[in-house]
Amino acid sequence: MTRIDDTFARLKSQGKKAFVAYIMGGDPDEATSLAVMKGLPGAGVDIIELGMPFTDPMADGPTIQAAGQRALEGGMTMDRVLAMVRAFRDGDKTTPIVLMGYYNPIYSRGVDRFLKDATEAGIDGLIVVDLPPEEDDELCLPAQKAGLNFIRLATPTTDDKRLPKVLQNTSGFVYYVSITGITGAAAAQAADVAPEVARIKRSTDLPVIVGFGINTPDSARSIAGIADGCVVGSAIVKDIGEGKPVAEVLTKVAALAAGAHSA
Amino acid sequence: MAEDGVNSFMTGPDEAGRFGLFGGRFVSETLMPLILELEARYEHAKTDPTFWAEMDDLWKHYVGRPSPLYYAPRLTEHLGGAKIYLKRDELNHTGAHKINNVLGQIILARRMGKTRIIAETGAGQHGVATATVCAKFGLKCVVYMGAHDVERQAPNVFRMRLLGAEVIPVTSGRGTLKDAMNDALRDWVTNVRDTFYCIGTVAGPHPYPAMVRDFQSIIGKEVRWQLAEQEGEGRLPDTVVAAIGGGSNAMGLFYPFLDDPSVNIIGVEAGGKGVDDRMQHCASLTGGRPGVLHGNRTYLLQDGDGQILEGFSISAGLDYPGIGPEHAWLHDIGRAQYVSITDAEALEAFQLCCKLEGIIPALEPSHALAHVMKIAPTLPKDHIIVMNMCGRGDKDIFTVARHLGFDMKI
């Protein structure tokens, strides 16, 4: 059982949906980013997705692209993202942390070294956008062996024929991408997403969490209502990017979390 | 034929799209089903005679193929060594080799029922070729181009717009070719149902590197029979040389000769201001290390933390921090040799070619020519070098004028 499995077991016993929040590690600077991160559990966040900045974030829209660029310009590195995780873990032993990003910074560090450093820092799962099941030998299988969850994205283009392949080596939860598109784009519609989530749930016992295109407490509630939870990223990152104070960012996160938890 | 127990260098990629360590399919799940469908449709088209009949017809009547293989007597005499032939792909419609590949991909897109074509472009040559073929077939065309390149390649932007394409200046990242490719991928992920992504070089996720190579291989295939026609049955080049950004013109020239051990193969990367730790160059093989970007593993210019660096070159067409995965593999196994040429050396070759042969080359093949200038004098007179003149220099005269201190204001 990983922290992610424990969290879903707890939520299930409470009859609650999961609220997952994404922030970019080191955006706009390391101290602010860590302050936001430390405040997320208190604001109702069940799982933290921590972005690893990358120069070429091909699946991200302008908001998260800009966040990554701010972080890199502030001198963020993989070492410092891992240091943030360790600093967070000093005060929080239970909230799962999922590292989200692209493969090259991991490959550049060396997969074995990365996995050792990530588990030691207290990371629980990985979402690596540019590693489809066809490339499972690269990181997915070694990560599972190292005790990390490898969380896969399923998308509207993942048809029934392909779904088993996508689910095969997935653990922790399935991240359903609500739209064909990039982060922070069109609004997700619960009516469109519901049948897709149901389709995935017929093939797996893993929780299905929906992300992309969720930006208000109302949409968090309606999307969480038809799945096991939802992810909000760009809407939070946008406020951080506008320089809003940490307390104000966390107030918004709390409202989004309340939306998801009321589902 | 080949050494080290390998029967052929021409069998790649494998089923996973790998050339040894390189290549692969490093894309988001949304794109995976499309890539697999494209692969299946391309595999089918490859063995379909009607597909190649359509290609051959357009290559001949629309592009103007075969392009001549031209013996360059004054260049040969001036350098005083090897006999130099130029493969004249700069005479193609649209002025470069790019259209060879665009035709193939657009015919495939039409067969797949796609109605909207997207492309990335650096110098604008691939964008112009894509806009051209889209105009010919009445397809909607959207070209992503770094904002910085839009500014320095204004004539090509205007050409694309005349041809009916929408040119979208890319401001994300640093607004260069790699950022244009990122935005094209973002567009594709958003418009998966009706859109075909026409990649301009032998990079990207499988099957693009193999498919683009196959379409460009017409260059090397023509060289084989054209040289035999001029030099006698069975005569192969001793050395083939081509410039490399992503590496599509080079792959097109090299591929048909991979299994001929007597043929030396040399790729020329853009050395910018010199391949050293200042990283003001685009020489991925000589100055980079393996990494994953834009759907494939290959040599990349990157920092110690795996962040991608910007390339630097006088030639916008070589300004890319990666290289096609098949080149990365050929480099690692030693079947091809890769060297680099600086901006200054390329400019010198550019001028020499104008004066001695009456051919204004693009800055990209000027890099290849600069290397020919280095090696030809050291080789015997019966040694035959074939260099790919992959583009014409009309687009570059403003850049060259600036570097030579010539005032172009009219």
Interface residues (C-beta under 8 A of the other chain):
Chain A: F54 T55 D56 P57 M58 A59 G61 P62 Q65 Q69 L72 T77 M78 D79 Y102 Y103 N104 P105 I106 Y107 S108 R109 V129 D130 L131 P132 P133 E134 E135 R152 L153 A154 T155 P156 T157 T158 D159 R162 V166 V177 T180 G181 I182 A185
Chain B: A16 G24 R25 F26 V27 S28 E29 T30 L31 M32 P33 L34 S172 G173 K178 D179 N182 L185 R186 V189 T190 N191 V192 R193 P290 G291 V292 L293 H294 G295 R297 L300 Q302 G304 D305 G306 Q307 I308
